[in-house]
Amino acid sequence: MFIIRLLFILTLIALAVSGALYLFTGNRRYLKYVWNVLKAGVVLVAILGVLVVAERLVML
């Protein structure tokens, strides 16, 4: 659970920094980076969530 929370916090920080950089510079590559980080974060959290559920089912 700690890893999922840590990934969530790091993803939010990366999204905030990239969004701020886009607002200050107007460079569209930061929007692409935001989208890629968001996709990767969702995928990683989903995979770790499935692993946690699988672990609990095995423990039954």
C-alpha distance matrix in Angstrom:
0.0 3.8 5.4 5.2 6.4 8.6 10.0 10.7 12.5 14.3 15.4 16.8 18.6 20.1 21.2 22.8 24.6 25.8 27.0 28.8 30.4 31.6 33.1 34.8 36.1 36.4 35.5 34.0 32.1 29.4 29.0 28.6 25.9 24.1 24.4 23.2 20.1 19.3 19.8 17.8 14.8 15.1 15.6 12.7 10.2 12.3 12.4 8.8 8.7 11.9 10.7 8.2 11.2 13.6 12.1 12.5 15.9 17.0 16.3 18.7
3.8 0.0 3.8 5.5 5.2 6.1 8.6 9.8 10.6 12.2 14.1 15.4 16.5 18.3 19.9 21.1 22.6 24.2 25.6 27.0 28.5 30.1 31.6 33.0 34.4 35.0 34.1 33.0 31.0 28.2 28.2 27.9 25.0 23.3 24.1 22.8 19.5 19.2 20.2 17.9 14.9 16.0 16.8 13.5 11.6 14.5 14.5 10.9 11.7 15.0 13.6 11.6 14.9 16.9 15.3 16.0 19.5 20.2 19.4 22.0
5.4 3.8 0.0 3.8 5.4 5.0 6.1 8.5 9.9 10.4 12.0 14.1 15.2 16.2 18.0 19.8 21.0 22.2 23.9 25.6 26.7 28.2 30.0 31.4 32.4 33.0 31.7 30.5 28.2 25.7 25.8 25.1 22.1 20.8 21.5 19.8 16.6 16.7 17.4 14.7 12.0 13.5 13.9 10.3 9.1 12.3 11.8 8.5 10.4 13.4 12.0 11.1 14.6 16.2 15.0 16.5 19.6 20.1 20.0 22.8
5.2 5.5 3.8 0.0 3.8 5.4 5.2 6.1 8.7 9.9 10.4 12.3 14.3 15.3 16.3 18.3 20.0 20.9 22.2 24.2 25.7 26.7 28.4 30.2 31.3 31.5 30.4 28.9 26.9 24.3 23.9 23.4 20.7 19.0 19.3 18.0 14.9 14.2 15.0 12.9 9.7 10.5 11.4 8.5 6.2 9.4 10.0 7.0 8.0 11.5 11.1 10.1 13.0 15.2 14.8 15.8 18.6 19.9 20.0 22.3
6.4 5.2 5.4 3.8 0.0 3.8 5.5 5.0 6.2 8.6 9.8 10.6 12.4 14.2 15.3 16.5 18.4 19.9 20.9 22.5 24.3 25.7 26.9 28.6 30.1 30.6 29.8 28.7 27.0 24.0 23.7 23.8 21.0 18.9 19.8 19.1 15.6 14.9 16.4 14.8 11.2 12.3 14.1 11.5 9.0 12.4 13.5 10.8 11.1 14.8 14.7 13.1 15.8 18.4 17.7 18.3 21.3 22.8 22.5 24.6
8.6 6.1 5.0 5.4 3.8 0.0 3.8 5.4 5.2 6.1 8.5 9.9 10.6 12.2 14.1 15.4 16.5 18.2 19.8 21.1 22.5 24.2 25.7 27.0 28.3 29.1 28.2 27.3 25.3 22.3 22.6 22.6 19.4 17.8 19.2 18.0 14.4 14.6 16.3 14.1 10.9 13.1 14.6 11.5 10.3 14.0 14.6 12.0 13.4 16.8 16.2 15.2 18.3 20.4 19.6 20.7 23.8 24.7 24.5 27.1
10.0 8.6 6.1 5.2 5.5 3.8 0.0 3.8 5.5 5.1 5.9 8.5 9.8 10.4 12.0 14.1 15.3 16.2 17.9 19.8 20.9 22.2 24.1 25.6 26.5 27.0 25.8 24.5 22.4 19.7 19.8 19.4 16.4 14.9 15.8 14.4 10.9 11.2 12.6 10.3 7.2 9.7 11.0 8.2 7.5 11.3 12.0 10.2 11.9 15.1 14.9 14.7 17.6 19.5 19.3 20.7 23.4 24.4 24.9 27.3
10.7 9.8 8.5 6.1 5.0 5.4 3.8 0.0 3.8 5.5 5.1 6.2 8.7 10.0 10.5 12.3 14.3 15.4 16.3 18.3 19.9 21.0 22.4 24.3 25.6 25.8 25.0 23.7 22.2 19.2 18.7 18.9 16.2 13.9 14.9 14.5 10.9 10.1 12.2 11.0 7.3 8.9 11.4 9.6 7.8 11.3 13.1 11.6 12.2 15.6 16.3 15.6 17.9 20.4 20.5 21.4 24.0 25.6 25.9 27.9
12.5 10.6 9.9 8.7 6.2 5.2 5.5 3.8 0.0 3.8 5.4 5.1 6.2 8.7 9.9 10.6 12.3 14.2 15.2 16.5 18.3 19.9 21.1 22.6 24.2 24.9 24.4 23.6 22.1 18.8 18.9 19.6 16.6 14.4 16.2 16.0 12.2 12.0 14.7 13.5 10.1 12.3 14.8 12.9 11.5 15.1 16.7 14.9 15.7 19.2 19.5 18.6 21.2 23.7 23.4 24.2 27.0 28.5 28.5 30.7
14.3 12.2 10.4 9.9 8.6 6.1 5.1 5.5 3.8 0.0 3.8 5.4 5.1 6.1 8.5 9.9 10.6 12.2 14.0 15.3 16.4 18.2 19.9 21.1 22.2 23.1 22.1 21.5 19.6 16.4 17.1 17.4 14.0 12.5 14.6 13.8 10.0 10.9 13.5 11.7 9.0 12.2 14.2 12.1 11.8 15.5 16.5 15.2 16.8 20.0 20.0 19.8 22.6 24.6 24.4 25.7 28.4 29.5 29.8 32.3
15.4 14.1 12.0 10.4 9.8 8.5 5.9 5.1 5.4 3.8 0.0 3.8 5.4 5.1 6.1 8.5 10.0 10.5 12.0 14.1 15.3 16.3 18.2 19.9 20.9 21.1 20.1 19.0 17.2 14.2 14.2 14.4 11.4 9.4 11.1 10.6 6.8 7.2 10.0 8.9 6.2 9.2 11.6 10.5 10.3 13.6 15.2 14.6 15.8 18.8 19.5 19.6 22.0 24.0 24.4 25.7 28.1 29.5 30.1 32.3
16.8 15.4 14.1 12.3 10.6 9.9 8.5 6.2 5.1 5.4 3.8 0.0 3.8 5.5 5.1 6.1 8.6 9.9 10.4 12.1 14.1 15.2 16.3 18.2 19.8 20.1 19.8 18.9 17.8 14.4 14.2 15.3 12.7 9.9 12.1 12.7 9.3 8.7 12.2 12.0 9.2 11.3 14.4 13.6 12.7 15.8 18.0 17.2 17.8 21.1 22.1 21.7 23.8 26.3 26.7 27.5 29.9 31.6 32.1 34.0
18.6 16.5 15.2 14.3 12.4 10.6 9.8 8.7 6.2 5.1 5.4 3.8 0.0 3.8 5.4 5.1 6.1 8.5 9.8 10.6 12.2 14.2 15.3 16.5 18.1 19.1 18.7 18.5 17.2 13.7 14.4 15.7 12.7 10.6 13.6 13.9 10.4 11.1 14.6 13.9 11.6 14.3 17.0 15.8 15.5 18.8 20.5 19.5 20.6 23.9 24.4 24.1 26.6 28.8 28.9 30.0 32.6 34.0 34.3 36.5
20.1 18.3 16.2 15.3 14.2 12.2 10.4 10.0 8.7 6.1 5.1 5.5 3.8 0.0 3.8 5.5 5.2 6.0 8.4 9.9 10.5 12.2 14.2 15.4 16.2 17.0 16.0 15.6 13.9 10.5 11.5 12.4 9.1 7.6 10.8 10.6 7.4 9.1 12.3 11.6 10.2 13.3 15.6 14.8 15.2 18.3 19.7 19.4 20.9 23.7 24.3 24.6 27.0 29.0 29.3 30.7 33.1 34.4 35.1 37.3
21.2 19.9 18.0 16.3 15.3 14.1 12.0 10.5 9.9 8.5 6.1 5.1 5.4 3.8 0.0 3.8 5.6 5.2 5.9 8.5 9.8 10.4 12.2 14.2 15.2 15.3 14.8 13.9 12.9 9.4 9.3 10.8 8.4 5.5 8.6 9.8 7.1 7.4 11.1 11.6 10.2 12.5 15.2 15.3 15.4 18.0 20.0 20.1 21.0 23.8 25.0 25.3 27.2 29.4 30.1 31.3 33.4 35.0 35.8 37.8
22.8 21.1 19.8 18.3 16.5 15.4 14.1 12.3 10.6 9.9 8.5 6.1 5.1 5.5 3.8 0.0 3.8 5.5 5.1 6.1 8.5 9.9 10.5 12.2 14.1 14.7 15.0 14.9 14.5 10.7 11.1 13.4 11.2 8.6 11.9 13.4 10.9 11.1 14.8 15.3 13.6 15.7 18.8 18.6 18.2 21.1 23.2 22.9 23.6 26.7 27.8 27.7 29.7 32.1 32.6 33.5 35.9 37.6 38.1 40.0
24.6 22.6 21.0 20.0 18.4 16.5 15.3 14.3 12.3 10.6 10.0 8.6 6.1 5.2 5.6 3.8 0.0 3.8 5.5 5.1 6.1 8.6 9.9 10.5 12.0 13.4 13.2 13.8 13.0 9.3 10.9 13.1 10.4 9.1 12.8 13.7 11.4 12.7 16.2 16.2 15.1 17.8 20.3 19.8 20.1 23.1 24.8 24.5 25.7 28.7 29.4 29.6 31.9 34.0 34.4 35.6 38.0 39.4 40.0 42.1
25.8 24.2 22.2 20.9 19.9 18.2 16.2 15.4 14.2 12.2 10.5 9.9 8.5 6.0 5.2 5.5 3.8 0.0 3.8 5.4 5.0 6.2 8.6 9.9 10.4 11.0 10.2 10.3 9.3 5.6 7.2 9.4 7.1 6.1 9.9 11.0 9.5 11.1 14.2 14.6 14.3 16.8 19.1 19.2 19.9 22.5 24.2 24.4 25.8 28.3 29.4 29.9 32.0 33.9 34.7 36.0 38.1 39.6 40.5 42.6
27.0 25.6 23.9 22.2 20.9 19.8 17.9 16.3 15.2 14.0 12.0 10.4 9.8 8.4 5.9 5.1 5.5 3.8 0.0 3.8 5.4 5.1 6.3 8.7 10.0 9.9 10.3 10.2 10.6 6.9 7.0 10.2 9.2 7.0 10.2 12.5 11.4 11.7 15.1 16.3 15.6 17.5 20.2 20.8 21.0 23.3 25.5 25.8 26.6 29.3 30.7 31.0 32.8 35.0 35.9 37.0 39.0 40.8 41.6 43.5
28.8 27.0 25.6 24.2 22.5 21.1 19.8 18.3 16.5 15.3 14.1 12.1 10.6 9.9 8.5 6.1 5.1 5.4 3.8 0.0 3.8 5.4 5.0 6.2 8.5 9.6 10.8 11.9 12.5 9.0 10.1 13.3 12.0 10.5 13.9 15.9 14.5 15.2 18.6 19.5 18.6 20.7 23.5 23.7 23.8 26.4 28.5 28.5 29.4 32.2 33.4 33.5 35.5 37.8 38.4 39.4 41.7 43.4 44.0 46.0
30.4 28.5 26.7 25.7 24.3 22.5 20.9 19.9 18.3 16.4 15.3 14.1 12.2 10.5 9.8 8.5 6.1 5.0 5.4 3.8 0.0 3.8 5.4 5.1 5.9 7.7 7.9 9.7 9.9 6.8 9.2 12.0 10.7 10.4 13.8 15.3 14.4 15.8 18.9 19.5 19.3 21.7 24.0 24.2 24.9 27.5 29.2 29.4 30.7 33.3 34.3 34.8 36.9 38.9 39.6 40.9 43.1 44.6 45.4 47.5
31.6 30.1 28.2 26.7 25.7 24.2 22.2 21.0 19.9 18.2 16.3 15.2 14.2 12.2 10.4 9.9 8.6 6.2 5.1 5.4 3.8 0.0 3.8 5.5 5.3 4.9 5.6 6.7 8.0 5.5 6.7 10.0 9.9 9.4 12.3 14.3 14.3 15.2 18.0 19.3 19.4 21.3 23.6 24.4 25.2 27.3 29.2 29.9 30.9 33.3 34.7 35.4 37.1 39.1 40.2 41.4 43.3 45.0 46.0 47.9
33.1 31.6 30.0 28.4 26.9 25.7 24.1 22.4 21.1 19.9 18.2 16.3 15.3 14.2 12.2 10.5 9.9 8.6 6.3 5.0 5.4 3.8 0.0 3.8 5.8 5.6 8.2 9.6 11.6 9.2 9.7 13.4 13.4 12.3 15.0 17.5 17.1 17.6 20.6 22.1 21.8 23.4 26.1 26.9 27.2 29.4 31.6 32.1 32.8 35.4 36.9 37.3 38.9 41.2 42.2 43.2 45.2 47.0 47.9 49.6
34.8 33.0 31.4 30.2 28.6 27.0 25.6 24.3 22.6 21.1 19.9 18.2 16.5 15.4 14.2 12.2 10.5 9.9 8.7 6.2 5.1 5.5 3.8 0.0 3.8 6.0 8.4 11.1 12.7 10.5 12.2 15.4 15.0 14.6 17.6 19.6 19.1 20.1 23.2 24.2 23.9 26.0 28.5 29.0 29.5 31.9 33.8 34.2 35.2 37.9 39.1 39.4 41.4 43.5 44.3 45.4 47.6 49.2 50.0 51.9
36.1 34.4 32.4 31.3 30.1 28.3 26.5 25.6 24.2 22.2 20.9 19.8 18.1 16.2 15.2 14.1 12.0 10.4 10.0 8.5 5.9 5.3 5.8 3.8 0.0 3.8 5.3 8.7 10.2 9.1 11.1 13.9 13.9 14.3 17.1 18.8 18.9 20.3 22.9 23.9 24.2 26.4 28.5 29.1 30.1 32.3 34.0 34.6 35.9 38.3 39.5 40.2 42.1 44.0 44.9 46.3 48.3 49.8 50.8 52.8
36.4 35.0 33.0 31.5 30.6 29.1 27.0 25.8 24.9 23.1 21.1 20.1 19.1 17.0 15.3 14.7 13.4 11.0 9.9 9.6 7.7 4.9 5.6 6.0 3.8 0.0 3.8 6.2 8.9 8.4 9.3 12.2 13.2 13.4 15.5 17.7 18.4 19.3 21.6 23.2 23.7 25.4 27.5 28.7 29.6 31.5 33.3 34.3 35.4 37.6 39.1 39.9 41.5 43.4 44.6 46.0 47.7 49.4 50.6 52.4
35.5 34.1 31.7 30.4 29.8 28.2 25.8 25.0 24.4 22.1 20.1 19.8 18.7 16.0 14.8 15.0 13.2 10.2 10.3 10.8 7.9 5.6 8.2 8.4 5.3 3.8 0.0 3.8 5.6 6.2 7.8 9.8 10.8 12.0 13.9 15.4 16.5 18.0 19.9 21.1 22.2 24.1 25.7 26.8 28.2 30.0 31.5 32.7 34.0 36.0 37.4 38.5 40.2 41.9 43.1 44.7 46.3 47.8 49.2 51.1
34.0 33.0 30.5 28.9 28.7 27.3 24.5 23.7 23.6 21.5 19.0 18.9 18.5 15.6 13.9 14.9 13.8 10.3 10.2 11.9 9.7 6.7 9.6 11.1 8.7 6.2 3.8 0.0 3.8 5.3 5.2 6.7 8.8 10.0 11.0 12.8 14.5 15.6 17.1 18.8 20.1 21.6 23.1 24.6 26.0 27.5 29.1 30.6 31.8 33.5 35.1 36.4 37.9 39.4 40.9 42.5 43.9 45.5 47.0 48.9
32.1 31.0 28.2 26.9 27.0 25.3 22.4 22.2 22.1 19.6 17.2 17.8 17.2 13.9 12.9 14.5 13.0 9.3 10.6 12.5 9.9 8.0 11.6 12.7 10.2 8.9 5.6 3.8 0.0 3.8 5.4 5.1 6.3 8.7 9.9 10.5 12.3 14.2 15.4 16.4 18.1 20.0 21.1 22.3 24.2 25.7 26.9 28.4 30.0 31.6 32.9 34.4 36.1 37.4 38.8 40.6 42.0 43.3 44.9 47.0
29.4 28.2 25.7 24.3 24.0 22.3 19.7 19.2 18.8 16.4 14.2 14.4 13.7 10.5 9.4 10.7 9.3 5.6 6.9 9.0 6.8 5.5 9.2 10.5 9.1 8.4 6.2 5.3 3.8 0.0 3.8 5.3 4.9 6.1 8.6 9.7 10.3 12.1 14.2 15.1 16.1 18.2 19.8 20.7 22.1 24.0 25.5 26.5 28.0 30.0 31.2 32.4 34.2 35.8 36.9 38.6 40.3 41.6 43.0 45.0
29.0 28.2 25.8 23.9 23.7 22.6 19.8 18.7 18.9 17.1 14.2 14.2 14.4 11.5 9.3 11.1 10.9 7.2 7.0 10.1 9.2 6.7 9.7 12.2 11.1 9.3 7.8 5.2 5.4 3.8 0.0 3.8 5.3 5.0 6.2 8.6 9.8 10.5 12.4 14.2 15.2 16.5 18.4 19.9 21.0 22.5 24.4 25.7 26.7 28.6 30.3 31.4 32.9 34.6 36.0 37.5 38.9 40.6 42.1 43.8
28.6 27.9 25.1 23.4 23.8 22.6 19.4 18.9 19.6 17.4 14.4 15.3 15.7 12.4 10.8 13.4 13.1 9.4 10.2 13.3 12.0 10.0 13.4 15.4 13.9 12.2 9.8 6.7 5.1 5.3 3.8 0.0 3.8 5.4 5.1 6.2 8.6 9.8 10.6 12.2 14.1 15.4 16.6 18.2 19.9 21.2 22.6 24.3 25.6 27.1 28.7 30.2 31.6 33.0 34.6 36.3 37.5 39.0 40.7 42.6
25.9 25.0 22.1 20.7 21.0 19.4 16.4 16.2 16.6 14.0 11.4 12.7 12.7 9.1 8.4 11.2 10.4 7.1 9.2 12.0 10.7 9.9 13.4 15.0 13.9 13.2 10.8 8.8 6.3 4.9 5.3 3.8 0.0 3.8 5.4 5.1 6.0 8.4 9.8 10.4 11.9 14.1 15.3 16.2 18.0 19.7 20.9 22.2 23.8 25.6 26.8 28.2 30.0 31.3 32.6 34.4 35.9 37.2 38.7 40.8
24.1 23.3 20.8 19.0 18.9 17.8 14.9 13.9 14.4 12.5 9.4 9.9 10.6 7.6 5.5 8.6 9.1 6.1 7.0 10.5 10.4 9.4 12.3 14.6 14.3 13.4 12.0 10.0 8.7 6.1 5.0 5.4 3.8 0.0 3.8 5.5 5.2 6.0 8.6 10.0 10.4 12.2 14.2 15.3 16.3 18.1 19.9 21.0 22.1 24.2 25.7 26.7 28.3 30.0 31.3 32.8 34.4 36.0 37.3 39.2
24.4 24.1 21.5 19.3 19.8 19.2 15.8 14.9 16.2 14.6 11.1 12.1 13.6 10.8 8.6 11.9 12.8 9.9 10.2 13.9 13.8 12.3 15.0 17.6 17.1 15.5 13.9 11.0 9.9 8.6 6.2 5.1 5.4 3.8 0.0 3.8 5.5 5.1 6.2 8.6 9.8 10.7 12.3 14.3 15.4 16.5 18.4 20.0 21.0 22.6 24.4 25.8 27.0 28.6 30.3 31.7 33.0 34.7 36.3 38.0
23.2 22.8 19.8 18.0 19.1 18.0 14.4 14.5 16.0 13.8 10.6 12.7 13.9 10.6 9.8 13.4 13.7 11.0 12.5 15.9 15.3 14.3 17.5 19.6 18.8 17.7 15.4 12.8 10.5 9.7 8.6 6.2 5.1 5.5 3.8 0.0 3.8 5.4 5.2 6.1 8.4 10.0 10.6 12.1 14.2 15.4 16.5 18.2 19.8 21.2 22.5 24.2 25.7 26.9 28.5 30.3 31.6 32.9 34.7 36.6
20.1 19.5 16.6 14.9 15.6 14.4 10.9 10.9 12.2 10.0 6.8 9.3 10.4 7.4 7.1 10.9 11.4 9.5 11.4 14.5 14.4 14.3 17.1 19.1 18.9 18.4 16.5 14.5 12.3 10.3 9.8 8.6 6.0 5.2 5.5 3.8 0.0 3.8 5.5 5.1 5.9 8.5 9.8 10.4 11.9 14.0 15.2 16.2 17.8 19.8 20.9 22.2 24.0 25.5 26.6 28.4 30.0 31.3 32.7 34.8
19.3 19.2 16.7 14.2 14.9 14.6 11.2 10.1 12.0 10.9 7.2 8.7 11.1 9.1 7.4 11.1 12.7 11.1 11.7 15.2 15.8 15.2 17.6 20.1 20.3 19.3 18.0 15.6 14.2 12.1 10.5 9.8 8.4 6.0 5.1 5.4 3.8 0.0 3.8 5.5 5.1 6.2 8.6 10.0 10.6 12.2 14.2 15.4 16.2 18.3 20.0 21.0 22.4 24.2 25.6 27.0 28.5 30.2 31.6 33.3
19.8 20.2 17.4 15.0 16.4 16.3 12.6 12.2 14.7 13.5 10.0 12.2 14.6 12.3 11.1 14.8 16.2 14.2 15.1 18.6 18.9 18.0 20.6 23.2 22.9 21.6 19.9 17.1 15.4 14.2 12.4 10.6 9.8 8.6 6.2 5.2 5.5 3.8 0.0 3.8 5.5 5.3 6.2 8.6 10.1 10.6 12.3 14.3 15.3 16.6 18.4 20.0 21.1 22.5 24.3 25.9 27.0 28.6 30.4 32.1
17.8 17.9 14.7 12.9 14.8 14.1 10.3 11.0 13.5 11.7 8.9 12.0 13.9 11.6 11.6 15.3 16.2 14.6 16.3 19.5 19.5 19.3 22.1 24.2 23.9 23.2 21.1 18.8 16.4 15.1 14.2 12.2 10.4 10.0 8.6 6.1 5.1 5.5 3.8 0.0 3.8 5.5 5.1 6.1 8.5 9.8 10.5 12.2 14.0 15.3 16.5 18.3 19.9 21.0 22.4 24.4 25.7 26.9 28.6 30.7
14.8 14.9 12.0 9.7 11.2 10.9 7.2 7.3 10.1 9.0 6.2 9.2 11.6 10.2 10.2 13.6 15.1 14.3 15.6 18.6 19.3 19.4 21.8 23.9 24.2 23.7 22.2 20.1 18.1 16.1 15.2 14.1 11.9 10.4 9.8 8.4 5.9 5.1 5.5 3.8 0.0 3.8 5.5 5.2 6.1 8.4 9.9 10.6 12.0 14.2 15.3 16.4 18.2 19.8 21.0 22.5 24.2 25.7 27.0 29.0
15.1 16.0 13.5 10.5 12.3 13.1 9.7 8.9 12.3 12.2 9.2 11.3 14.3 13.3 12.5 15.7 17.8 16.8 17.5 20.7 21.7 21.3 23.4 26.0 26.4 25.4 24.1 21.6 20.0 18.2 16.5 15.4 14.1 12.2 10.7 10.0 8.5 6.2 5.3 5.5 3.8 0.0 3.8 5.5 5.2 6.0 8.6 10.0 10.3 12.2 14.2 15.2 16.3 18.1 19.8 21.1 22.4 24.2 25.8 27.3
15.6 16.8 13.9 11.4 14.1 14.6 11.0 11.4 14.8 14.2 11.6 14.4 17.0 15.6 15.2 18.8 20.3 19.1 20.2 23.5 24.0 23.6 26.1 28.5 28.5 27.5 25.7 23.1 21.1 19.8 18.4 16.6 15.3 14.2 12.3 10.6 9.8 8.6 6.2 5.1 5.5 3.8 0.0 3.8 5.5 5.1 6.1 8.6 9.8 10.6 12.3 14.3 15.4 16.4 18.3 20.1 21.1 22.5 24.4 26.2
12.7 13.5 10.3 8.5 11.5 11.5 8.2 9.6 12.9 12.1 10.5 13.6 15.8 14.8 15.3 18.6 19.8 19.2 20.8 23.7 24.2 24.4 26.9 29.0 29.1 28.7 26.8 24.6 22.3 20.7 19.9 18.2 16.2 15.3 14.3 12.1 10.4 10.0 8.6 6.1 5.2 5.5 3.8 0.0 3.8 5.4 5.1 6.1 8.4 9.9 10.6 12.3 14.2 15.2 16.4 18.5 19.9 21.0 22.6 24.8
10.2 11.6 9.1 6.2 9.0 10.3 7.5 7.8 11.5 11.8 10.3 12.7 15.5 15.2 15.4 18.2 20.1 19.9 21.0 23.8 24.9 25.2 27.2 29.5 30.1 29.6 28.2 26.0 24.2 22.1 21.0 19.9 18.0 16.3 15.4 14.2 11.9 10.6 10.1 8.5 6.1 5.2 5.5 3.8 0.0 3.8 5.5 5.1 5.9 8.5 9.8 10.4 12.2 14.0 15.1 16.5 18.3 19.8 21.1 22.9
12.3 14.5 12.3 9.4 12.4 14.0 11.3 11.3 15.1 15.5 13.6 15.8 18.8 18.3 18.0 21.1 23.1 22.5 23.3 26.4 27.5 27.3 29.4 31.9 32.3 31.5 30.0 27.5 25.7 24.0 22.5 21.2 19.7 18.1 16.5 15.4 14.0 12.2 10.6 9.8 8.4 6.0 5.1 5.4 3.8 0.0 3.8 5.5 5.0 6.2 8.6 9.9 10.5 12.2 14.2 15.4 16.5 18.3 20.0 21.5
12.4 14.5 11.8 10.0 13.5 14.6 12.0 13.1 16.7 16.5 15.2 18.0 20.5 19.7 20.0 23.2 24.8 24.2 25.5 28.5 29.2 29.2 31.6 33.8 34.0 33.3 31.5 29.1 26.9 25.5 24.4 22.6 20.9 19.9 18.4 16.5 15.2 14.2 12.3 10.5 9.9 8.6 6.1 5.1 5.5 3.8 0.0 3.8 5.4 5.2 6.3 8.7 10.0 10.5 12.3 14.4 15.3 16.4 18.5 20.4
8.8 10.9 8.5 7.0 10.8 12.0 10.2 11.6 14.9 15.2 14.6 17.2 19.5 19.4 20.1 22.9 24.5 24.4 25.8 28.5 29.4 29.9 32.1 34.2 34.6 34.3 32.7 30.6 28.4 26.5 25.7 24.3 22.2 21.0 20.0 18.2 16.2 15.4 14.3 12.2 10.6 10.0 8.6 6.1 5.1 5.5 3.8 0.0 3.8 5.4 5.0 6.2 8.7 9.7 10.4 12.4 14.2 15.2 16.6 18.8
8.7 11.7 10.4 8.0 11.1 13.4 11.9 12.2 15.7 16.8 15.8 17.8 20.6 20.9 21.0 23.6 25.7 25.8 26.6 29.4 30.7 30.9 32.8 35.2 35.9 35.4 34.0 31.8 30.0 28.0 26.7 25.6 23.8 22.1 21.0 19.8 17.8 16.2 15.3 14.0 12.0 10.3 9.8 8.4 5.9 5.0 5.4 3.8 0.0 3.8 5.4 5.1 6.3 8.5 9.8 10.8 12.4 14.3 15.5 17.1
11.9 15.0 13.4 11.5 14.8 16.8 15.1 15.6 19.2 20.0 18.8 21.1 23.9 23.7 23.8 26.7 28.7 28.3 29.3 32.2 33.3 33.3 35.4 37.9 38.3 37.6 36.0 33.5 31.6 30.0 28.6 27.1 25.6 24.2 22.6 21.2 19.8 18.3 16.6 15.3 14.2 12.2 10.6 9.9 8.5 6.2 5.2 5.4 3.8 0.0 3.8 5.4 5.1 6.0 8.5 9.9 10.5 12.2 14.2 15.6
10.7 13.6 12.0 11.1 14.7 16.2 14.9 16.3 19.5 20.0 19.5 22.1 24.4 24.3 25.0 27.8 29.4 29.4 30.7 33.4 34.3 34.7 36.9 39.1 39.5 39.1 37.4 35.1 32.9 31.2 30.3 28.7 26.8 25.7 24.4 22.5 20.9 20.0 18.4 16.5 15.3 14.2 12.3 10.6 9.8 8.6 6.3 5.0 5.4 3.8 0.0 3.8 5.4 5.0 6.1 8.6 9.8 10.4 12.3 14.5
8.2 11.6 11.1 10.1 13.1 15.2 14.7 15.6 18.6 19.8 19.6 21.7 24.1 24.6 25.3 27.7 29.6 29.9 31.0 33.5 34.8 35.4 37.3 39.4 40.2 39.9 38.5 36.4 34.4 32.4 31.4 30.2 28.2 26.7 25.8 24.2 22.2 21.0 20.0 18.3 16.4 15.2 14.3 12.3 10.4 9.9 8.7 6.2 5.1 5.4 3.8 0.0 3.8 5.4 5.1 6.3 8.7 9.9 10.7 12.8
11.2 14.9 14.6 13.0 15.8 18.3 17.6 17.9 21.2 22.6 22.0 23.8 26.6 27.0 27.2 29.7 31.9 32.0 32.8 35.5 36.9 37.1 38.9 41.4 42.1 41.5 40.2 37.9 36.1 34.2 32.9 31.6 30.0 28.3 27.0 25.7 24.0 22.4 21.1 19.9 18.2 16.3 15.4 14.2 12.2 10.5 10.0 8.7 6.3 5.1 5.4 3.8 0.0 3.8 5.4 5.2 6.2 8.7 9.9 11.0
13.6 16.9 16.2 15.2 18.4 20.4 19.5 20.4 23.7 24.6 24.0 26.3 28.8 29.0 29.4 32.1 34.0 33.9 35.0 37.8 38.9 39.1 41.2 43.5 44.0 43.4 41.9 39.4 37.4 35.8 34.6 33.0 31.3 30.0 28.6 26.9 25.5 24.2 22.5 21.0 19.8 18.1 16.4 15.2 14.0 12.2 10.5 9.7 8.5 6.0 5.0 5.4 3.8 0.0 3.8 5.4 5.1 6.2 8.6 10.1
12.1 15.3 15.0 14.8 17.7 19.6 19.3 20.5 23.4 24.4 24.4 26.7 28.9 29.3 30.1 32.6 34.4 34.7 35.9 38.4 39.6 40.2 42.2 44.3 44.9 44.6 43.1 40.9 38.8 36.9 36.0 34.6 32.6 31.3 30.3 28.5 26.6 25.6 24.3 22.4 21.0 19.8 18.3 16.4 15.1 14.2 12.3 10.4 9.8 8.5 6.1 5.1 5.4 3.8 0.0 3.8 5.4 5.2 6.3 8.9
12.5 16.0 16.5 15.8 18.3 20.7 20.7 21.4 24.2 25.7 25.7 27.5 30.0 30.7 31.3 33.5 35.6 36.0 37.0 39.4 40.9 41.4 43.2 45.4 46.3 46.0 44.7 42.5 40.6 38.6 37.5 36.3 34.4 32.8 31.7 30.3 28.4 27.0 25.9 24.4 22.5 21.1 20.1 18.5 16.5 15.4 14.4 12.4 10.8 9.9 8.6 6.3 5.2 5.4 3.8 0.0 3.8 5.4 5.1 6.6
15.9 19.5 19.6 18.6 21.3 23.8 23.4 24.0 27.0 28.4 28.1 29.9 32.6 33.1 33.4 35.9 38.0 38.1 39.0 41.7 43.1 43.3 45.2 47.6 48.3 47.7 46.3 43.9 42.0 40.3 38.9 37.5 35.9 34.4 33.0 31.6 30.0 28.5 27.0 25.7 24.2 22.4 21.1 19.9 18.3 16.5 15.3 14.2 12.4 10.5 9.8 8.7 6.2 5.1 5.4 3.8 0.0 3.8 5.4 5.3
17.0 20.2 20.1 19.9 22.8 24.7 24.4 25.6 28.5 29.5 29.5 31.6 34.0 34.4 35.0 37.6 39.4 39.6 40.8 43.4 44.6 45.0 47.0 49.2 49.8 49.4 47.8 45.5 43.3 41.6 40.6 39.0 37.2 36.0 34.7 32.9 31.3 30.2 28.6 26.9 25.7 24.2 22.5 21.0 19.8 18.3 16.4 15.2 14.3 12.2 10.4 9.9 8.7 6.2 5.2 5.4 3.8 0.0 3.8 5.4
16.3 19.4 20.0 20.0 22.5 24.5 24.9 25.9 28.5 29.8 30.1 32.1 34.3 35.1 35.8 38.1 40.0 40.5 41.6 44.0 45.4 46.0 47.9 50.0 50.8 50.6 49.2 47.0 44.9 43.0 42.1 40.7 38.7 37.3 36.3 34.7 32.7 31.6 30.4 28.6 27.0 25.8 24.4 22.6 21.1 20.0 18.5 16.6 15.5 14.2 12.3 10.7 9.9 8.6 6.3 5.1 5.4 3.8 0.0 3.8
18.7 22.0 22.8 22.3 24.6 27.1 27.3 27.9 30.7 32.3 32.3 34.0 36.5 37.3 37.8 40.0 42.1 42.6 43.5 46.0 47.5 47.9 49.6 51.9 52.8 52.4 51.1 48.9 47.0 45.0 43.8 42.6 40.8 39.2 38.0 36.6 34.8 33.3 32.1 30.7 29.0 27.3 26.2 24.8 22.9 21.5 20.4 18.8 17.1 15.6 14.5 12.8 11.0 10.1 8.9 6.6 5.3 5.4 3.8 0.0
